[in-house]
């Protein structure tokens, strides 16, 4: 594989994992969008790329109003921080934390 192809393949994999649009990724990396499209088409046929990342944000709706001014703060391994009212139902807290750990 040529050096150019290897560089573009690395960009294509990074783009797939970034979750950005092609235009946003190219802008961020200072790449030409037409060149990106050219190499994407060229390498798609000869070198299969890994599937895109499946990370997604999940909507969480909290309908109950907080009745306490005391909170429990949780910092997740992925860096997200969550603050729950101390009187919130434990089952609900656990389900929210499980959903957020996937982000």
C-alpha positions, 0 to 999 in steps of 0.5 A, a space after each residue: 500500500 502506498 504511503 498516501 493510501 496509508 495516510 488516507 486510510 488512517 484518516 478514514 478510520 479516524 473519521 469513522 470513529 469520530 462521529 463527525 460528518 465528513 465535512 466537519 472532520 475535514 475542516 477539523 483536520 485541514 483536509 480537502 473534502 473532495 480529496 477525502 471523498 475520492 480516497 473514501 471511494 478508492 479505499 472502500 473498494 480495495 480495503 474494507 474499513 471497520 464499521 462506524 462507531 455505534 456510540 450514541 447519546 440516549 435521551 433521558 427524561 426526568 419527570 419528577 421534581 427534586 424535593 431535596 436540596 441535598 445531592 449525590 454526585 457521581 463521576 463515571 469512568 467515561 468522565 461524565 458527572 451526574 448529580 441526583 437529588 438524594 431522595 431520588 429512587 435508587 432504581 432510577 439512578 442505577 438505570 440512568 447511570 447504566 445508560 450514561 456509562 455507554 456514552 
